[in-house]
Amino acid sequence: MGKIEYIKKGQCIWCLKSKPEVKFYTKPHTIPKTLNSENIGFDICDSCNHFFGTDESNGVVSYSIDKITKEFFNVHKFLLSTKNSDSWKKFKSQFFRYYHTSQKLKIKVDYFRRPSYANEFTRKFKRGIYNIFLQEYHRVTENALDEKFNKIRDFVRYNNGDIPLHYLVSSNGVRINEDLKKPIQLPFNEYTIERIDKMGYYDFMMTGLFFYLSVTDDAVYNFETISNEAKNLIGSGFVFTKLIELKRIDQIDFTLRNWNK
């Protein structure tokens, strides 16, 4: 029996190379495996798949895009989960130290002392979010090869240009309840796909954190509409307080530093 090829179109959604120039034998988890082990994509070549999951040997931030993305969401899931006095013993993180008496985290990578590190770290997190989006979009629609996603390709795969990522700031650590035992999913249905086509935006919530992605050029023309939508979600400000463009990862309350226990 031959190897399984993870293909539908036979062209990589990231580098745009096709068989036989590239191979498609590596199983592509569209969402990092520790966040969702079930969703397996296709049309992501072995080279690109390897790139996203591999630490760099040089550069300002050596951690891979996948590692930064999954680390932050896994840590956030841990903080939202029910814990006891032994929970800290099971906690493992390359980026954080957990203090079980106060149930708080402190970042341990060289983030706050070096602006260049903070900027690159945040940039890799953003690239990780857009990476998940395009791979999941293709898994559902098989249409990620469309040229309207070229900016995402350039940004995520080749670190060229920039794409804004907007975030609804949480109010005092309040979170919308989610079943933390279920694999993380990005919802794609007729409404969300039409919204991408017409507005250029995709929004989703992951472990209680709400993001707006600018996925096509149309997004810039529809920001006012998205901003008004966000104002409606904010309402009285009990759950969310404002919509911001993410510039630094510590603008997100991953560590629940404002959560009043």
C-alpha positions as CSV (number, residue, x, y, z in Angstrom):
1,M,0.0,0.0,0.0
2,G,1.4,3.4,-1.0
3,K,1.7,6.4,1.3
4,I,-1.4,8.6,1.9
5,E,-1.3,11.9,0.1
6,Y,-3.2,14.8,1.8
7,I,-4.3,16.5,-1.4
8,K,-7.5,17.6,-3.1
9,K,-6.2,20.2,-5.7
10,G,-2.6,19.0,-5.7
11,Q,-1.3,22.5,-5.2
12,C,0.0,23.9,-1.9
13,I,-2.1,26.7,-0.6
14,W,1.0,28.4,0.8
15,C,3.9,28.2,-1.7
16,L,1.5,27.5,-4.6
17,K,3.8,24.7,-5.8
18,S,2.3,21.6,-7.3
19,K,3.1,17.9,-7.6
20,P,5.7,16.6,-8.4
21,E,7.7,19.6,-7.4
22,V,6.5,19.3,-3.8
23,K,5.1,16.3,-1.8
24,F,2.0,16.1,0.4
25,Y,2.7,13.1,2.6
26,T,2.9,14.9,6.0
27,K,-0.4,15.0,7.9
28,P,-1.4,18.6,8.2
29,H,-3.2,19.6,11.4
30,T,-5.0,22.7,10.4
31,I,-5.2,23.7,14.1
32,P,-2.1,22.8,16.2
33,K,-2.5,19.2,17.4
34,T,-2.7,20.0,21.1
35,L,-5.6,22.3,20.5
36,N,-7.4,20.0,18.0
37,S,-6.1,16.6,17.0
38,E,-9.1,15.9,14.8
39,N,-9.1,18.4,11.9
40,I,-6.7,17.2,9.2
41,G,-6.3,19.4,6.1
42,F,-4.9,18.9,2.6
43,D,-3.0,20.8,-0.1
44,I,-0.3,21.9,2.4
45,C,3.0,20.6,1.1
46,D,5.5,18.8,3.3
47,S,7.9,21.8,3.2
48,C,5.4,24.4,4.3
49,N,4.0,22.0,6.9
50,H,7.5,21.6,8.3
51,F,8.1,25.3,8.2
52,F,5.2,26.2,10.5
53,G,6.2,23.7,13.1
54,T,9.9,24.1,13.2
55,D,11.9,26.5,15.5
56,E,14.3,28.8,13.7
57,S,18.0,28.5,14.3
58,N,18.5,32.3,14.1
59,G,16.3,35.3,14.2
60,V,15.0,37.5,17.0
61,V,12.4,34.9,18.1
62,S,13.4,31.3,17.5
63,Y,10.1,29.7,18.5
64,S,8.0,28.4,15.6
65,I,4.7,29.9,14.6
66,D,2.7,26.8,15.7
67,K,4.5,26.7,19.0
68,I,3.7,30.3,19.9
69,T,0.0,30.0,18.9
70,K,-0.7,26.7,20.7
71,E,1.3,27.7,23.8
72,F,-0.8,30.8,24.5
73,F,-4.2,29.1,23.9
74,N,-3.2,26.1,25.9
75,V,-2.1,28.3,28.8
76,H,-5.3,30.2,28.6
77,K,-7.4,27.0,28.7
78,F,-5.4,25.9,31.7
79,L,-6.3,29.1,33.6
80,L,-10.0,28.8,32.7
81,S,-10.1,25.2,33.9
82,T,-10.9,24.0,37.4
83,K,-7.7,23.7,39.4
84,N,-6.6,22.4,42.8
85,S,-3.5,22.8,44.9
86,D,-1.6,20.3,42.8
87,S,-2.4,21.8,39.4
88,W,0.8,23.8,39.3
89,K,2.8,20.6,39.4
90,K,1.3,19.5,36.1
91,F,1.7,22.9,34.4
92,K,4.3,23.0,31.7
93,S,5.1,26.0,29.5
94,Q,8.1,27.4,27.7
95,F,6.8,30.9,28.0
96,F,5.2,31.2,31.4
97,R,5.6,30.4,35.1
98,Y,2.5,29.6,37.0
99,Y,2.0,30.8,40.7
100,H,-0.6,28.5,42.1
101,T,-1.4,30.5,45.3
102,S,-2.6,33.5,43.2
103,Q,-3.4,31.5,40.0
104,K,-1.4,34.0,38.0
105,L,1.2,33.7,35.3
106,K,4.4,35.6,34.6
107,I,5.9,35.5,31.2
108,K,9.5,34.1,31.4
109,V,10.7,34.7,27.8
110,D,12.7,37.9,27.2
111,Y,9.6,39.9,26.2
112,F,9.2,43.0,28.2
113,R,12.9,44.1,28.2
114,R,13.4,44.0,24.4
115,P,11.0,45.8,22.2
116,S,12.3,44.1,19.0
117,Y,11.6,40.7,20.7
118,A,8.1,41.8,21.7
119,N,7.3,43.0,18.2
120,E,8.5,39.8,16.5
121,F,6.8,37.6,19.1
122,T,3.5,39.4,18.5
123,R,4.0,39.2,14.7
124,K,4.5,35.4,14.9
125,F,1.3,35.0,17.0
126,K,-0.6,37.0,14.3
127,R,0.9,34.9,11.6
128,G,-0.2,31.8,13.6
129,I,-3.8,33.0,13.7
130,Y,-3.9,33.7,10.0
131,N,-2.3,30.3,9.4
132,I,-5.1,28.5,11.2
133,F,-7.7,30.6,9.4
134,L,-6.5,29.8,5.8
135,Q,-5.9,26.1,6.5
136,E,-9.3,25.7,8.1
137,Y,-11.0,27.7,5.3
138,H,-9.4,25.4,2.7
139,R,-10.4,22.3,4.7
140,V,-14.0,23.3,4.5
141,T,-14.3,25.1,1.2
142,E,-11.3,23.9,-0.9
143,N,-11.0,27.5,-2.1
144,A,-7.9,28.9,-0.3
145,L,-5.9,29.0,-3.6
146,D,-8.0,32.1,-4.6
147,E,-5.7,35.0,-5.3
148,K,-7.6,37.2,-2.9
149,F,-5.7,35.4,-0.1
150,N,-2.2,36.3,-1.6
151,K,-1.6,38.8,1.2
152,I,-2.1,36.1,3.8
153,R,0.3,33.8,2.0
154,D,2.9,36.5,1.8
155,F,2.5,37.5,5.5
156,V,2.2,34.0,7.0
157,R,4.6,31.9,4.9
158,Y,7.2,34.5,3.9
159,N,6.9,37.1,6.6
160,N,6.3,39.9,4.1
161,G,4.0,42.9,4.7
162,D,1.6,43.1,7.6
163,I,-2.1,42.3,8.2
164,P,-4.0,43.8,11.1
165,L,-5.5,41.6,13.8
166,H,-8.3,43.1,15.9
167,Y,-9.2,42.0,19.3
168,L,-12.2,42.6,21.7
169,V,-10.7,43.5,25.0
170,S,-12.2,41.5,27.9
171,S,-13.7,43.2,30.9
172,N,-11.9,42.3,34.2
173,G,-11.2,38.8,33.1
174,V,-14.8,37.9,32.3
175,R,-15.1,35.1,29.8
176,I,-18.0,33.6,27.8
177,N,-18.3,30.0,28.9
178,E,-17.0,27.4,26.6
179,D,-16.6,23.6,26.9
180,L,-12.8,23.4,27.4
181,K,-12.8,19.7,26.8
182,K,-14.0,20.0,23.2
183,P,-11.4,20.5,20.5
184,I,-11.0,24.1,19.4
185,Q,-12.9,24.8,16.2
186,L,-13.2,27.7,13.8
187,P,-16.8,28.0,12.6
188,F,-17.4,28.0,8.8
189,N,-20.9,28.0,7.4
190,E,-22.8,29.7,4.6
191,Y,-23.0,33.0,6.6
192,T,-19.4,33.2,7.5
193,I,-18.2,32.4,4.0
194,E,-20.6,35.0,2.5
195,R,-19.3,37.5,5.1
196,I,-15.7,36.8,3.9
197,D,-16.7,37.3,0.3
198,K,-18.6,40.5,0.9
199,M,-16.8,42.2,3.8
200,G,-13.3,40.7,3.8
201,Y,-13.6,39.9,7.5
202,Y,-13.7,36.7,9.5
203,D,-14.3,36.7,13.3
204,F,-14.1,33.9,15.8
205,M,-13.8,33.2,19.5
206,M,-11.2,30.8,20.9
207,T,-11.2,30.0,24.7
208,G,-13.2,33.2,25.3
209,L,-10.9,35.4,23.3
210,F,-12.6,37.2,20.4
211,F,-10.7,38.2,17.2
212,Y,-11.5,39.9,13.9
213,L,-9.3,38.9,11.0
214,S,-8.9,41.1,7.8
215,V,-8.7,38.3,5.3
216,T,-9.1,40.1,2.0
217,D,-8.5,43.6,0.7
218,D,-12.2,44.4,1.1
219,A,-11.7,44.5,4.9
220,V,-10.2,48.0,4.8
221,Y,-13.4,49.4,3.2
222,N,-15.7,47.7,5.7
223,F,-13.9,48.5,9.0
224,E,-16.6,51.0,10.1
225,T,-19.3,48.3,9.8
226,I,-17.2,45.9,11.8
227,S,-16.5,48.6,14.4
228,N,-20.2,49.2,14.8
229,E,-20.8,45.4,15.1
230,A,-18.2,45.4,17.9
231,K,-19.9,48.3,19.7
232,N,-23.1,46.2,19.7
233,L,-21.2,43.3,21.2
234,I,-19.6,45.5,23.8
235,G,-23.0,46.9,24.8
236,S,-22.8,47.7,28.5
237,G,-19.2,46.6,28.7
238,F,-19.8,43.6,31.0
239,V,-17.9,41.1,28.8
240,F,-16.0,43.3,26.4
241,T,-14.8,46.9,26.7
242,K,-13.3,48.0,23.4
243,L,-12.0,46.9,20.0
244,I,-8.3,47.3,19.4
245,E,-5.8,46.5,16.8
246,L,-3.3,44.1,18.4
247,K,0.2,45.6,18.5
248,R,1.6,43.6,21.5
249,I,0.7,40.2,22.7
250,D,0.3,41.5,26.3
251,Q,-2.7,43.6,25.2
252,I,-4.5,40.3,25.4
253,D,-5.4,39.2,28.9
254,F,-4.0,35.7,28.4
255,T,-2.8,35.6,32.0
256,L,-6.1,36.8,33.4
257,R,-4.2,39.4,35.4
258,N,-7.4,41.4,35.8
259,W,-9.6,38.4,36.8
260,N,-11.0,39.0,40.2
261,K,-11.3,35.7,42.0
